[in-house]
């Protein structure tokens, strides 16, 4: 007991710091590893994204209990989702709001009957292009501009759907890598309570294809910079 007491006295500042850090990462802000390419080219494999946990709701730390709703999710947000259907934390882009009618025809998106506009975008080959060459396009609809990746040689069997009506309190999410993303086309609509935070920037990035070499050019990079630059 004396030894435990001494350990506590000698390390209580460190223990308190670690405890507060856990609470902060649970309820305020965190960074998440992105293990897959479902959000290419916006988020690359090896990116660690900064997540604003208070973007939508204030929650009791270490729980999913909501204390207060702070803001409504917006179309085009990149969202972290603690999905009960997928049984894991996933990252997708919010496409359909409650009450929206959403459809897709051969990877062409329609929101409330309005066809999205597309513009080819030249990007250097990215991870995933080696096995299935990708085409990159700027997608614009309802004030949202971002980049999507298509794989003409390996199209998704679900590149067409709908129209579907998004229920109240739920959201339709898609990955930017449209031909290689498990999203609302597979898991259905996502309820508000599963939306854990919003991300807009890369925290830091390690290249898994080159012994996790730091990609310094992506440190702190805004996620939709390429699409925004192409739209100017």
C-alpha positions in Angstrom: 0.0 0.0 0.0 2.9 2.3 0.8 4.3 1.6 -2.6 1.0 2.4 -4.3 0.7 5.6 -2.3 4.2 6.7 -3.4 3.5 5.9 -7.0 0.3 8.0 -6.9 2.1 10.9 -5.2 4.9 10.7 -7.8 2.7 10.4 -10.8 -0.6 12.0 -10.0 0.0 14.9 -12.4 0.7 12.5 -15.2 -2.4 10.4 -14.3 -4.6 13.6 -14.2 -3.2 14.7 -17.6 -3.9 11.4 -19.2 -7.4 11.3 -17.7 -8.2 14.8 -19.0 -6.8 13.9 -22.4 -9.1 10.8 -22.6 -12.1 13.0 -21.8 -11.0 15.6 -24.3 -10.6 13.1 -27.1 -13.9 11.5 -26.3 -16.0 14.6 -26.2 -14.2 17.6 -27.8 -11.7 16.6 -30.5 -9.8 13.6 -31.7 -7.8 12.2 -34.5 -8.8 9.0 -36.4 -6.7 6.7 -38.6 -8.2 6.1 -42.0 -7.4 2.5 -43.0 -9.2 2.2 -46.4 -9.4 4.1 -49.7 -13.2 4.6 -49.7 -12.8 8.3 -49.5 -10.1 8.7 -52.2 -9.0 11.1 -53.4 -10.1 13.4 -50.5 -8.8 11.1 -47.7 -5.9 8.8 -48.5 -4.8 5.6 -46.8 -2.5 6.5 -44.0 -4.1 9.9 -43.3 -4.9 10.7 -39.7 -7.9 13.1 -39.8 -8.7 15.8 -37.2 -12.3 15.2 -35.9 -14.4 17.9 -34.3 -16.5 16.0 -31.8 -18.6 19.1 -30.9 -19.5 19.9 -34.5 -23.1 18.6 -34.0 -23.6 17.5 -30.4 -22.3 17.9 -26.8 -22.0 14.4 -25.3 -21.2 12.9 -21.9 -17.5 11.9 -22.2 -16.9 8.2 -22.9 -20.5 7.7 -23.9 -23.0 8.4 -26.7 -25.4 10.2 -24.4 -26.2 13.6 -25.9 -26.5 16.5 -23.6 -27.3 19.1 -26.2 -27.7 19.4 -30.0 -25.3 22.2 -31.1 -25.6 22.3 -34.9 -27.3 20.4 -37.7 -25.2 18.4 -40.1 -24.9 20.0 -43.5 -24.8 18.6 -47.0 -21.2 18.0 -48.0 -19.9 17.5 -44.5 -17.3 14.7 -44.1 -18.6 12.8 -41.1 -17.3 10.1 -38.7 -20.1 7.6 -38.0 -20.1 5.0 -35.3 -22.3 2.7 -37.4 -24.3 -0.1 -35.8 -24.9 -1.5 -39.3 -21.2 -1.5 -40.3 -20.1 -2.5 -36.8 -17.2 0.0 -36.9 -16.3 3.7 -37.1 -16.5 4.8 -40.7 -15.9 8.1 -42.5 -18.3 9.2 -45.3 -19.6 12.4 -47.0 -23.1 13.6 -46.2 -25.2 13.7 -49.4 -28.8 13.4 -48.4 -30.5 15.4 -45.6 -33.8 14.4 -44.0 -36.6 14.8 -46.5 -34.3 14.8 -49.5 -35.0 12.6 -52.6 -31.7 11.1 -53.8 -30.9 9.0 -56.8 -27.9 7.8 -58.8 -27.7 6.8 -62.4 -24.4 5.3 -63.5 -22.6 7.3 -60.8 -24.4 10.5 -61.7 -26.0 11.9 -58.6 -29.4 13.5 -58.5 -30.6 15.4 -55.4 -34.2 16.5 -55.2 -34.5 15.9 -59.0 -31.5 18.1 -59.9 -28.6 16.5 -61.6 -25.1 17.2 -60.2 -22.5 18.8 -62.5 -19.2 17.1 -63.3 -15.9 18.4 -64.5 -12.8 16.1 -65.3 -9.9 16.8 -62.9 -6.3 15.8 -63.6 -4.6 14.3 -60.6 -1.5 12.2 -60.3 -2.2 8.4 -59.9 -3.1 7.6 -56.3 -3.2 4.4 -54.2 -5.8 2.2 -55.8 -5.1 3.3 -59.3 -2.6 0.5 -59.9 -5.2 -2.3 -59.6 -8.1 -0.2 -61.1 -7.2 3.1 -62.9 -9.3 5.9 -61.5 -11.0 8.9 -63.1 -11.3 12.0 -61.0 -14.1 14.5 -61.3 -15.2 17.6 -59.5 -18.8 17.1 -58.4 -21.1 20.1 -57.8 -24.6 20.1 -56.4 -26.7 22.4 -54.2 -23.7 24.6 -53.3 -21.4 21.6 -52.6 -18.1 21.1 -54.5 -15.8 18.2 -53.9 -13.8 15.5 -55.8 -15.0 12.0 -56.6 -13.1 9.0 -57.9 -14.7 6.6 -60.4 -13.2 3.2 -61.6 -14.4 2.6 -65.1 -12.7 -0.7 -65.3 -14.3 -1.9 -62.1 -17.6 -0.2 -61.6 -19.6 -0.7 -58.5 -22.7 -3.0 -58.8 -24.5 -0.3 -56.9 -23.6 2.7 -59.1 -27.3 3.2 -59.7 -30.1 3.4 -57.1 -33.3 5.3 -56.2 -34.8 7.7 -56.0 -35.0 7.2 -52.3 -36.5 9.5 -49.7 -34.3 10.2 -46.7 -36.3 9.7 -43.4 -36.5 12.3 -40.7 -33.7 12.1 -38.2 -31.5 10.1 -40.7 -28.9 10.9 -43.4 -27.7 9.4 -46.6 -23.9 9.0 -46.9 -21.6 8.1 -49.8 -17.9 7.6 -50.1 -16.0 9.9 -52.5 -14.5 6.8 -54.1 -17.8 5.9 -55.6 -16.9 2.5 -57.1 -15.2 1.3 -53.9 -17.1 2.4 -50.9 -19.4 0.6 -48.4 -21.9 3.4 -47.5 -25.6 4.0 -47.5 -26.0 1.9 -50.6 -25.0 -1.1 -48.4 -25.9 0.0 -44.8 -28.9 2.2 -45.4 -29.5 5.5 -43.8 -27.5 6.6 -40.8 -29.4 8.0 -37.7 -28.3 11.3 -36.2 -27.2 9.6 -33.0 -24.5 7.7 -34.9 -22.9 10.9 -36.3 -19.9 11.4 -34.0 -18.1 14.4 -35.5 -17.0 16.3 -38.6 -13.6 16.4 -40.2 -12.2 19.2 -42.5 -8.4 18.7 -42.2 -5.7 16.1 -42.1 -3.9 16.0 -38.8 -0.9 14.2 -40.2 -0.2 11.5 -42.8 2.0 8.4 -43.0 2.5 6.6 -46.3 1.8 2.8 -45.8 3.4 2.0 -49.2 6.8 3.5 -48.2 7.5 2.3 -44.7 5.1 4.9 -43.2 7.2 7.8 -44.3 5.6 11.1 -43.3 3.8 12.9 -46.0 4.5 16.4 -44.8 2.6 18.1 -47.6 -0.6 16.6 -46.1 0.0 17.7 -42.5 -2.8 20.1 -41.7 -4.1 20.0 -45.3 -7.8 21.0 -45.9 -9.6 17.9 -47.2 -11.5 19.5 -50.1 -8.6 21.7 -51.3 -8.2 20.0 -54.7 -11.9 20.4 -55.5 -12.0 24.0 -54.3 -8.9 24.9 -56.3 -10.4 23.3 -59.5 -13.6 25.2 -59.1 -11.9 28.6 -59.1 
